[in-house]
Amino acid sequence: MTISNDVNKVVYRGNGTTDTYPYPFRVFKDTDLIVTRVTVNDPEEEVLVLNTDYTVTGMQ
């Protein structure tokens, strides 16, 4: 049996006011997402904390 391991990635450019970003793939648990942020002042990817830095809605 073959097990598929697909990685979906969406990149958005923030503008300082937008606070909702869609994800065009199926998510079964909010913990299935890893959300990161990169800023102009700090180009290192920062992993955000679920329910502290962001929330997830619309899971299937």
CHARMM internal coordinates of N, CA and C (Angstrom, degrees):
IC EDIT
DIST 1 N 1 CA 1.4395
DIST 1 CA 1 C 1.5279
ANGL 1 N 1 CA 1 C 108.01
DIST 1 C 2 N 1.3287
ANGL 1 CA 1 C 2 N 115.08
DIHE 1 N 1 CA 1 C 2 N 136.83
DIST 2 N 2 CA 1.4562
ANGL 1 C 2 N 2 CA 121.56
DIHE 1 CA 1 C 2 N 2 CA 178.32
DIST 2 CA 2 C 1.5215
ANGL 2 N 2 CA 2 C 109.62
DIHE 1 C 2 N 2 CA 2 C -96.91
DIST 2 C 3 N 1.3120
ANGL 2 CA 2 C 3 N 115.76
DIHE 2 N 2 CA 2 C 3 N 133.06
DIST 3 N 3 CA 1.4634
ANGL 2 C 3 N 3 CA 121.24
DIHE 2 CA 2 C 3 N 3 CA 176.64
DIST 3 CA 3 C 1.5132
ANGL 3 N 3 CA 3 C 107.81
DIHE 2 C 3 N 3 CA 3 C -109.51
DIST 3 C 4 N 1.3191
ANGL 3 CA 3 C 4 N 115.84
DIHE 3 N 3 CA 3 C 4 N 123.72
DIST 4 N 4 CA 1.4512
ANGL 3 C 4 N 4 CA 120.91
DIHE 3 CA 3 C 4 N 4 CA -179.37
DIST 4 CA 4 C 1.5197
ANGL 4 N 4 CA 4 C 110.19
DIHE 3 C 4 N 4 CA 4 C -87.45
DIST 4 C 5 N 1.3125
ANGL 4 CA 4 C 5 N 116.03
DIHE 4 N 4 CA 4 C 5 N 138.26
DIST 5 N 5 CA 1.4594
ANGL 4 C 5 N 5 CA 121.73
DIHE 4 CA 4 C 5 N 5 CA 177.14
DIST 5 CA 5 C 1.5202
ANGL 5 N 5 CA 5 C 107.60
DIHE 4 C 5 N 5 CA 5 C -126.75
DIST 5 C 6 N 1.3262
ANGL 5 CA 5 C 6 N 115.88
DIHE 5 N 5 CA 5 C 6 N 84.08
DIST 6 N 6 CA 1.4618
ANGL 5 C 6 N 6 CA 120.60
DIHE 5 CA 5 C 6 N 6 CA -179.60
DIST 6 CA 6 C 1.5180
ANGL 6 N 6 CA 6 C 109.97
DIHE 5 C 6 N 6 CA 6 C -87.67
DIST 6 C 7 N 1.3141
ANGL 6 CA 6 C 7 N 115.45
DIHE 6 N 6 CA 6 C 7 N 136.64
DIST 7 N 7 CA 1.4561
ANGL 6 C 7 N 7 CA 120.90
DIHE 6 CA 6 C 7 N 7 CA 175.17
DIST 7 CA 7 C 1.5237
ANGL 7 N 7 CA 7 C 106.64
DIHE 6 C 7 N 7 CA 7 C -112.08
DIST 7 C 8 N 1.3019
ANGL 7 CA 7 C 8 N 116.56
DIHE 7 N 7 CA 7 C 8 N 120.39
DIST 8 N 8 CA 1.4586
ANGL 7 C 8 N 8 CA 121.87
DIHE 7 CA 7 C 8 N 8 CA 177.12
DIST 8 CA 8 C 1.5162
ANGL 8 N 8 CA 8 C 108.33
DIHE 7 C 8 N 8 CA 8 C -107.20
DIST 8 C 9 N 1.3183
ANGL 8 CA 8 C 9 N 115.09
DIHE 8 N 8 CA 8 C 9 N 136.41
DIST 9 N 9 CA 1.4562
ANGL 8 C 9 N 9 CA 119.62
DIHE 8 CA 8 C 9 N 9 CA -178.80
DIST 9 CA 9 C 1.5189
ANGL 9 N 9 CA 9 C 108.69
DIHE 8 C 9 N 9 CA 9 C -135.92
DIST 9 C 10 N 1.3082
ANGL 9 CA 9 C 10 N 115.06
DIHE 9 N 9 CA 9 C 10 N 135.26
DIST 10 N 10 CA 1.4560
ANGL 9 C 10 N 10 CA 121.67
DIHE 9 CA 9 C 10 N 10 CA 176.12
DIST 10 CA 10 C 1.5188
ANGL 10 N 10 CA 10 C 107.17
DIHE 9 C 10 N 10 CA 10 C -125.82
DIST 10 C 11 N 1.3183
ANGL 10 CA 10 C 11 N 116.77
DIHE 10 N 10 CA 10 C 11 N 133.00
DIST 11 N 11 CA 1.4616
ANGL 10 C 11 N 11 CA 121.60
DIHE 10 CA 10 C 11 N 11 CA 179.76
DIST 11 CA 11 C 1.5253
ANGL 11 N 11 CA 11 C 108.06
DIHE 10 C 11 N 11 CA 11 C -116.80
DIST 11 C 12 N 1.3236
ANGL 11 CA 11 C 12 N 116.50
DIHE 11 N 11 CA 11 C 12 N 128.95
DIST 12 N 12 CA 1.4532
ANGL 11 C 12 N 12 CA 122.21
DIHE 11 CA 11 C 12 N 12 CA 177.16
DIST 12 CA 12 C 1.5201
ANGL 12 N 12 CA 12 C 109.39
DIHE 11 C 12 N 12 CA 12 C -122.02
DIST 12 C 13 N 1.3077
ANGL 12 CA 12 C 13 N 115.60
DIHE 12 N 12 CA 12 C 13 N 144.87
DIST 13 N 13 CA 1.4630
ANGL 12 C 13 N 13 CA 120.99
DIHE 12 CA 12 C 13 N 13 CA 174.00
DIST 13 CA 13 C 1.5222
ANGL 13 N 13 CA 13 C 106.71
DIHE 12 C 13 N 13 CA 13 C -98.80
DIST 13 C 14 N 1.3218
ANGL 13 CA 13 C 14 N 116.76
DIHE 13 N 13 CA 13 C 14 N 114.88
DIST 14 N 14 CA 1.4550
ANGL 13 C 14 N 14 CA 121.35
DIHE 13 CA 13 C 14 N 14 CA -179.36
DIST 14 CA 14 C 1.5176
ANGL 14 N 14 CA 14 C 111.75
DIHE 13 C 14 N 14 CA 14 C -75.79
DIST 14 C 15 N 1.3317
ANGL 14 CA 14 C 15 N 114.31
DIHE 14 N 14 CA 14 C 15 N 160.45
DIST 15 N 15 CA 1.4638
ANGL 14 C 15 N 15 CA 118.95
DIHE 14 CA 14 C 15 N 15 CA 178.89
DIST 15 CA 15 C 1.5308
ANGL 15 N 15 CA 15 C 112.14
DIHE 14 C 15 N 15 CA 15 C -126.11
DIST 15 C 16 N 1.3280
ANGL 15 CA 15 C 16 N 116.74
DIHE 15 N 15 CA 15 C 16 N 8.64
DIST 16 N 16 CA 1.4564
ANGL 15 C 16 N 16 CA 120.84
DIHE 15 CA 15 C 16 N 16 CA 178.50
DIST 16 CA 16 C 1.5104
ANGL 16 N 16 CA 16 C 114.61
DIHE 15 C 16 N 16 CA 16 C 90.29
DIST 16 C 17 N 1.3447
ANGL 16 CA 16 C 17 N 117.32
DIHE 16 N 16 CA 16 C 17 N -14.03
DIST 17 N 17 CA 1.4618
ANGL 16 C 17 N 17 CA 119.58
DIHE 16 CA 16 C 17 N 17 CA 179.38
DIST 17 CA 17 C 1.5252
ANGL 17 N 17 CA 17 C 113.20
DIHE 16 C 17 N 17 CA 17 C -123.01
DIST 17 C 18 N 1.3218
ANGL 17 CA 17 C 18 N 117.84
DIHE 17 N 17 CA 17 C 18 N -27.98
DIST 18 N 18 CA 1.4678
ANGL 17 C 18 N 18 CA 120.43
DIHE 17 CA 17 C 18 N 18 CA 179.24
DIST 18 CA 18 C 1.5134
ANGL 18 N 18 CA 18 C 109.26
DIHE 17 C 18 N 18 CA 18 C -67.25
DIST 18 C 19 N 1.3467
ANGL 18 CA 18 C 19 N 116.30
DIHE 18 N 18 CA 18 C 19 N 132.65
DIST 19 N 19 CA 1.4627
ANGL 18 C 19 N 19 CA 119.11
DIHE 18 CA 18 C 19 N 19 CA -178.25
DIST 19 CA 19 C 1.5259
ANGL 19 N 19 CA 19 C 112.56
DIHE 18 C 19 N 19 CA 19 C -128.11
DIST 19 C 20 N 1.3252
ANGL 19 CA 19 C 20 N 118.00
DIHE 19 N 19 CA 19 C 20 N 6.72
DIST 20 N 20 CA 1.4626
ANGL 19 C 20 N 20 CA 121.47
DIHE 19 CA 19 C 20 N 20 CA 177.44
DIST 20 CA 20 C 1.5250
ANGL 20 N 20 CA 20 C 109.02
DIHE 19 C 20 N 20 CA 20 C -130.34
DIST 20 C 21 N 1.3117
ANGL 20 CA 20 C 21 N 116.04
DIHE 20 N 20 CA 20 C 21 N 127.72
DIST 21 N 21 CA 1.4517
ANGL 20 C 21 N 21 CA 121.39
DIHE 20 CA 20 C 21 N 21 CA -179.31
DIST 21 CA 21 C 1.5304
ANGL 21 N 21 CA 21 C 108.49
DIHE 20 C 21 N 21 CA 21 C -129.78
DIST 21 C 22 N 1.3308
ANGL 21 CA 21 C 22 N 117.91
DIHE 21 N 21 CA 21 C 22 N 123.81
DIST 22 N 22 CA 1.4671
ANGL 21 C 22 N 22 CA 120.28
DIHE 21 CA 21 C 22 N 22 CA -179.92
DIST 22 CA 22 C 1.5291
ANGL 22 N 22 CA 22 C 111.42
DIHE 21 C 22 N 22 CA 22 C -75.82
DIST 22 C 23 N 1.3136
ANGL 22 CA 22 C 23 N 115.28
DIHE 22 N 22 CA 22 C 23 N 155.31
DIST 23 N 23 CA 1.4620
ANGL 22 C 23 N 23 CA 120.02
DIHE 22 CA 22 C 23 N 23 CA 172.19
DIST 23 CA 23 C 1.5261
ANGL 23 N 23 CA 23 C 106.81
DIHE 22 C 23 N 23 CA 23 C -125.09
DIST 23 C 24 N 1.3364
ANGL 23 CA 23 C 24 N 117.27
DIHE 23 N 23 CA 23 C 24 N 124.76
DIST 24 N 24 CA 1.4634
ANGL 23 C 24 N 24 CA 122.01
DIHE 23 CA 23 C 24 N 24 CA -171.30
DIST 24 CA 24 C 1.5294
ANGL 24 N 24 CA 24 C 114.36
DIHE 23 C 24 N 24 CA 24 C -88.73
DIST 24 C 25 N 1.3067
ANGL 24 CA 24 C 25 N 117.57
DIHE 24 N 24 CA 24 C 25 N 28.00
DIST 25 N 25 CA 1.4558
ANGL 24 C 25 N 25 CA 120.75
DIHE 24 CA 24 C 25 N 25 CA 178.63
DIST 25 CA 25 C 1.5175
ANGL 25 N 25 CA 25 C 108.95
DIHE 24 C 25 N 25 CA 25 C -137.02
DIST 25 C 26 N 1.3157
ANGL 25 CA 25 C 26 N 116.62
DIHE 25 N 25 CA 25 C 26 N 161.46
DIST 26 N 26 CA 1.4637
ANGL 25 C 26 N 26 CA 122.69
DIHE 25 CA 25 C 26 N 26 CA -176.41
DIST 26 CA 26 C 1.5267
ANGL 26 N 26 CA 26 C 110.51
DIHE 25 C 26 N 26 CA 26 C -74.96
DIST 26 C 27 N 1.3140
ANGL 26 CA 26 C 27 N 115.26
DIHE 26 N 26 CA 26 C 27 N 134.91
DIST 27 N 27 CA 1.4645
ANGL 26 C 27 N 27 CA 122.45
DIHE 26 CA 26 C 27 N 27 CA 176.77
DIST 27 CA 27 C 1.5180
ANGL 27 N 27 CA 27 C 107.45
DIHE 26 C 27 N 27 CA 27 C -128.80
DIST 27 C 28 N 1.3121
ANGL 27 CA 27 C 28 N 117.54
DIHE 27 N 27 CA 27 C 28 N 125.38
DIST 28 N 28 CA 1.4585
ANGL 27 C 28 N 28 CA 121.80
DIHE 27 CA 27 C 28 N 28 CA -177.83
DIST 28 CA 28 C 1.5256
ANGL 28 N 28 CA 28 C 112.85
DIHE 27 C 28 N 28 CA 28 C -93.48
DIST 28 C 29 N 1.3400
ANGL 28 CA 28 C 29 N 116.45
DIHE 28 N 28 CA 28 C 29 N -30.76
DIST 29 N 29 CA 1.4693
ANGL 28 C 29 N 29 CA 121.43
DIHE 28 CA 28 C 29 N 29 CA 178.61
DIST 29 CA 29 C 1.5174
ANGL 29 N 29 CA 29 C 108.19
DIHE 28 C 29 N 29 CA 29 C -134.14
DIST 29 C 30 N 1.3252
ANGL 29 CA 29 C 30 N 116.64
DIHE 29 N 29 CA 29 C 30 N 143.28
DIST 30 N 30 CA 1.4646
ANGL 29 C 30 N 30 CA 119.07
DIHE 29 CA 29 C 30 N 30 CA 179.94
DIST 30 CA 30 C 1.5257
ANGL 30 N 30 CA 30 C 111.80
DIHE 29 C 30 N 30 CA 30 C -61.37
DIST 30 C 31 N 1.3166
ANGL 30 CA 30 C 31 N 117.32
DIHE 30 N 30 CA 30 C 31 N -24.54
DIST 31 N 31 CA 1.4652
ANGL 30 C 31 N 31 CA 120.91
DIHE 30 CA 30 C 31 N 31 CA 178.65
DIST 31 CA 31 C 1.5292
ANGL 31 N 31 CA 31 C 112.57
DIHE 30 C 31 N 31 CA 31 C -77.51
DIST 31 C 32 N 1.3467
ANGL 31 CA 31 C 32 N 117.12
DIHE 31 N 31 CA 31 C 32 N -5.10
DIST 32 N 32 CA 1.4659
ANGL 31 C 32 N 32 CA 120.35
DIHE 31 CA 31 C 32 N 32 CA 176.14
DIST 32 CA 32 C 1.5302
ANGL 32 N 32 CA 32 C 112.04
DIHE 31 C 32 N 32 CA 32 C -73.35
DIST 32 C 33 N 1.3219
ANGL 32 CA 32 C 33 N 117.05
DIHE 32 N 32 CA 32 C 33 N -17.57
DIST 33 N 33 CA 1.4643
ANGL 32 C 33 N 33 CA 121.23
DIHE 32 CA 32 C 33 N 33 CA -179.08
DIST 33 CA 33 C 1.5229
ANGL 33 N 33 CA 33 C 111.31
DIHE 32 C 33 N 33 CA 33 C -94.11
DIST 33 C 34 N 1.3094
ANGL 33 CA 33 C 34 N 115.57
DIHE 33 N 33 CA 33 C 34 N 143.31
DIST 34 N 34 CA 1.4593
ANGL 33 C 34 N 34 CA 121.98
DIHE 33 CA 33 C 34 N 34 CA 169.91
DIST 34 CA 34 C 1.5232
ANGL 34 N 34 CA 34 C 105.25
DIHE 33 C 34 N 34 CA 34 C -119.43
DIST 34 C 35 N 1.3062
ANGL 34 CA 34 C 35 N 116.59
DIHE 34 N 34 CA 34 C 35 N 119.10
DIST 35 N 35 CA 1.4568
ANGL 34 C 35 N 35 CA 122.02
DIHE 34 CA 34 C 35 N 35 CA -177.35
DIST 35 CA 35 C 1.5187
ANGL 35 N 35 CA 35 C 108.41
DIHE 34 C 35 N 35 CA 35 C -109.47
DIST 35 C 36 N 1.3273
ANGL 35 CA 35 C 36 N 115.93
DIHE 35 N 35 CA 35 C 36 N 128.15
DIST 36 N 36 CA 1.4558
ANGL 35 C 36 N 36 CA 120.97
DIHE 35 CA 35 C 36 N 36 CA 179.43
DIST 36 CA 36 C 1.5240
ANGL 36 N 36 CA 36 C 110.07
DIHE 35 C 36 N 36 CA 36 C -124.49
DIST 36 C 37 N 1.3202
ANGL 36 CA 36 C 37 N 114.94
DIHE 36 N 36 CA 36 C 37 N 161.81
DIST 37 N 37 CA 1.4682
ANGL 36 C 37 N 37 CA 120.81
DIHE 36 CA 36 C 37 N 37 CA 179.14
DIST 37 CA 37 C 1.5230
ANGL 37 N 37 CA 37 C 108.00
DIHE 36 C 37 N 37 CA 37 C -136.01
DIST 37 C 38 N 1.3156
ANGL 37 CA 37 C 38 N 114.70
DIHE 37 N 37 CA 37 C 38 N 139.48
DIST 38 N 38 CA 1.4627
ANGL 37 C 38 N 38 CA 122.39
DIHE 37 CA 37 C 38 N 38 CA 173.79
DIST 38 CA 38 C 1.5192
ANGL 38 N 38 CA 38 C 106.52
DIHE 37 C 38 N 38 CA 38 C -126.58
DIST 38 C 39 N 1.3027
ANGL 38 CA 38 C 39 N 118.03
DIHE 38 N 38 CA 38 C 39 N 130.54
DIST 39 N 39 CA 1.4597
ANGL 38 C 39 N 39 CA 121.36
DIHE 38 CA 38 C 39 N 39 CA 179.37
DIST 39 CA 39 C 1.5235
ANGL 39 N 39 CA 39 C 110.01
DIHE 38 C 39 N 39 CA 39 C -114.17
DIST 39 C 40 N 1.3088
ANGL 39 CA 39 C 40 N 115.46
DIHE 39 N 39 CA 39 C 40 N 163.88
DIST 40 N 40 CA 1.4630
ANGL 39 C 40 N 40 CA 120.77
DIHE 39 CA 39 C 40 N 40 CA 178.99
DIST 40 CA 40 C 1.5241
ANGL 40 N 40 CA 40 C 110.10
DIHE 39 C 40 N 40 CA 40 C -61.66
DIST 40 C 41 N 1.3241
ANGL 40 CA 40 C 41 N 116.96
DIHE 40 N 40 CA 40 C 41 N -39.71
DIST 41 N 41 CA 1.4629
ANGL 40 C 41 N 41 CA 121.26
DIHE 40 CA 40 C 41 N 41 CA -177.51
DIST 41 CA 41 C 1.5168
ANGL 41 N 41 CA 41 C 113.46
DIHE 40 C 41 N 41 CA 41 C -75.64
DIST 41 C 42 N 1.3490
ANGL 41 CA 41 C 42 N 116.87
DIHE 41 N 41 CA 41 C 42 N -22.67
DIST 42 N 42 CA 1.4667
ANGL 41 C 42 N 42 CA 120.66
DIHE 41 CA 41 C 42 N 42 CA -178.68
DIST 42 CA 42 C 1.5237
ANGL 42 N 42 CA 42 C 108.66
DIHE 41 C 42 N 42 CA 42 C -139.65
DIST 42 C 43 N 1.3248
ANGL 42 CA 42 C 43 N 118.14
DIHE 42 N 42 CA 42 C 43 N 94.64
DIST 43 N 43 CA 1.4616
ANGL 42 C 43 N 43 CA 121.32
DIHE 42 CA 42 C 43 N 43 CA -175.47
DIST 43 CA 43 C 1.5317
ANGL 43 N 43 CA 43 C 114.90
DIHE 42 C 43 N 43 CA 43 C -71.91
DIST 43 C 44 N 1.3190
ANGL 43 CA 43 C 44 N 118.17
DIHE 43 N 43 CA 43 C 44 N -1.63
DIST 44 N 44 CA 1.4717
ANGL 43 C 44 N 44 CA 121.01
DIHE 43 CA 43 C 44 N 44 CA 175.83
DIST 44 CA 44 C 1.5236
ANGL 44 N 44 CA 44 C 109.55
DIHE 43 C 44 N 44 CA 44 C -73.92
DIST 44 C 45 N 1.3419
ANGL 44 CA 44 C 45 N 117.86
DIHE 44 N 44 CA 44 C 45 N 137.76
DIST 45 N 45 CA 1.4614
ANGL 44 C 45 N 45 CA 120.45
DIHE 44 CA 44 C 45 N 45 CA 175.79
DIST 45 CA 45 C 1.5211
ANGL 45 N 45 CA 45 C 109.96
DIHE 44 C 45 N 45 CA 45 C -68.10
DIST 45 C 46 N 1.3177
ANGL 45 CA 45 C 46 N 115.94
DIHE 45 N 45 CA 45 C 46 N 127.86
DIST 46 N 46 CA 1.4634
ANGL 45 C 46 N 46 CA 122.39
DIHE 45 CA 45 C 46 N 46 CA 177.03
DIST 46 CA 46 C 1.5181
ANGL 46 N 46 CA 46 C 107.86
DIHE 45 C 46 N 46 CA 46 C -106.71
DIST 46 C 47 N 1.3293
ANGL 46 CA 46 C 47 N 117.71
DIHE 46 N 46 CA 46 C 47 N 122.19
DIST 47 N 47 CA 1.4649
ANGL 46 C 47 N 47 CA 121.67
DIHE 46 CA 46 C 47 N 47 CA 177.55
DIST 47 CA 47 C 1.5166
ANGL 47 N 47 CA 47 C 108.12
DIHE 46 C 47 N 47 CA 47 C -78.79
DIST 47 C 48 N 1.3385
ANGL 47 CA 47 C 48 N 116.47
DIHE 47 N 47 CA 47 C 48 N 123.87
DIST 48 N 48 CA 1.4610
ANGL 47 C 48 N 48 CA 121.26
DIHE 47 CA 47 C 48 N 48 CA -179.17
DIST 48 CA 48 C 1.5204
ANGL 48 N 48 CA 48 C 110.43
DIHE 47 C 48 N 48 CA 48 C -85.38
DIST 48 C 49 N 1.3254
ANGL 48 CA 48 C 49 N 116.39
DIHE 48 N 48 CA 48 C 49 N 159.59
DIST 49 N 49 CA 1.4652
ANGL 48 C 49 N 49 CA 123.03
DIHE 48 CA 48 C 49 N 49 CA -175.23
DIST 49 CA 49 C 1.5254
ANGL 49 N 49 CA 49 C 109.27
DIHE 48 C 49 N 49 CA 49 C -102.10
DIST 49 C 50 N 1.3299
ANGL 49 CA 49 C 50 N 115.41
DIHE 49 N 49 CA 49 C 50 N 124.50
DIST 50 N 50 CA 1.4627
ANGL 49 C 50 N 50 CA 122.30
DIHE 49 CA 49 C 50 N 50 CA 178.58
DIST 50 CA 50 C 1.5230
ANGL 50 N 50 CA 50 C 110.41
DIHE 49 C 50 N 50 CA 50 C -58.38
DIST 50 C 51 N 1.3225
ANGL 50 CA 50 C 51 N 116.66
DIHE 50 N 50 CA 50 C 51 N 136.15
DIST 51 N 51 CA 1.4688
ANGL 50 C 51 N 51 CA 125.89
DIHE 50 CA 50 C 51 N 51 CA 179.60
DIST 51 CA 51 C 1.5234
ANGL 51 N 51 CA 51 C 114.15
DIHE 50 C 51 N 51 CA 51 C 66.14
DIST 51 C 52 N 1.3162
ANGL 51 CA 51 C 52 N 117.21
DIHE 51 N 51 CA 51 C 52 N 2.87
DIST 52 N 52 CA 1.4591
ANGL 51 C 52 N 52 CA 121.61
DIHE 51 CA 51 C 52 N 52 CA 171.52
DIST 52 CA 52 C 1.5296
ANGL 52 N 52 CA 52 C 109.02
DIHE 51 C 52 N 52 CA 52 C -114.14
DIST 52 C 53 N 1.3310
ANGL 52 CA 52 C 53 N 115.66
DIHE 52 N 52 CA 52 C 53 N -53.59
DIST 53 N 53 CA 1.4598
ANGL 52 C 53 N 53 CA 121.91
DIHE 52 CA 52 C 53 N 53 CA 179.99
DIST 53 CA 53 C 1.5306
ANGL 53 N 53 CA 53 C 112.39
DIHE 52 C 53 N 53 CA 53 C -95.91
DIST 53 C 54 N 1.3264
ANGL 53 CA 53 C 54 N 117.04
DIHE 53 N 53 CA 53 C 54 N -24.72
DIST 54 N 54 CA 1.4614
ANGL 53 C 54 N 54 CA 120.91
DIHE 53 CA 53 C 54 N 54 CA -178.20
DIST 54 CA 54 C 1.5197
ANGL 54 N 54 CA 54 C 109.76
DIHE 53 C 54 N 54 CA 54 C -156.48
DIST 54 C 55 N 1.3343
ANGL 54 CA 54 C 55 N 115.28
DIHE 54 N 54 CA 54 C 55 N 161.36
DIST 55 N 55 CA 1.4655
ANGL 54 C 55 N 55 CA 121.91
DIHE 54 CA 54 C 55 N 55 CA 173.72
DIST 55 CA 55 C 1.5201
ANGL 55 N 55 CA 55 C 108.40
DIHE 54 C 55 N 55 CA 55 C -128.03
DIST 55 C 56 N 1.3205
ANGL 55 CA 55 C 56 N 116.27
DIHE 55 N 55 CA 55 C 56 N 161.28
DIST 56 N 56 CA 1.4608
ANGL 55 C 56 N 56 CA 122.32
DIHE 55 CA 55 C 56 N 56 CA -178.33
DIST 56 CA 56 C 1.5211
ANGL 56 N 56 CA 56 C 108.34
DIHE 55 C 56 N 56 CA 56 C -120.67
DIST 56 C 57 N 1.3229
ANGL 56 CA 56 C 57 N 116.16
DIHE 56 N 56 CA 56 C 57 N 133.35
DIST 57 N 57 CA 1.4687
ANGL 56 C 57 N 57 CA 121.59
DIHE 56 CA 56 C 57 N 57 CA 174.90
DIST 57 CA 57 C 1.5243
ANGL 57 N 57 CA 57 C 108.67
DIHE 56 C 57 N 57 CA 57 C -131.24
DIST 57 C 58 N 1.3175
ANGL 57 CA 57 C 58 N 115.48
DIHE 57 N 57 CA 57 C 58 N 164.09
DIST 58 N 58 CA 1.4539
ANGL 57 C 58 N 58 CA 121.21
DIHE 57 CA 57 C 58 N 58 CA 174.54
DIST 58 CA 58 C 1.5118
ANGL 58 N 58 CA 58 C 115.22
DIHE 57 C 58 N 58 CA 58 C 79.43
DIST 58 C 59 N 1.3254
ANGL 58 CA 58 C 59 N 117.53
DIHE 58 N 58 CA 58 C 59 N 23.91
DIST 59 N 59 CA 1.4631
ANGL 58 C 59 N 59 CA 119.98
DIHE 58 CA 58 C 59 N 59 CA 178.57
DIST 59 CA 59 C 1.5255
ANGL 59 N 59 CA 59 C 109.67
DIHE 58 C 59 N 59 CA 59 C -68.59
DIST 59 C 60 N 1.3282
ANGL 59 CA 59 C 60 N 116.30
DIHE 59 N 59 CA 59 C 60 N 151.34
DIST 60 N 60 CA 1.4644
ANGL 59 C 60 N 60 CA 121.27
DIHE 59 CA 59 C 60 N 60 CA -178.84
DIST 60 CA 60 C 1.4957
ANGL 60 N 60 CA 60 C 111.36
DIHE 59 C 60 N 60 CA 60 C -104.73
END
COOR INIT
IC SEED 1 N 1 CA 1 C
IC BUILD
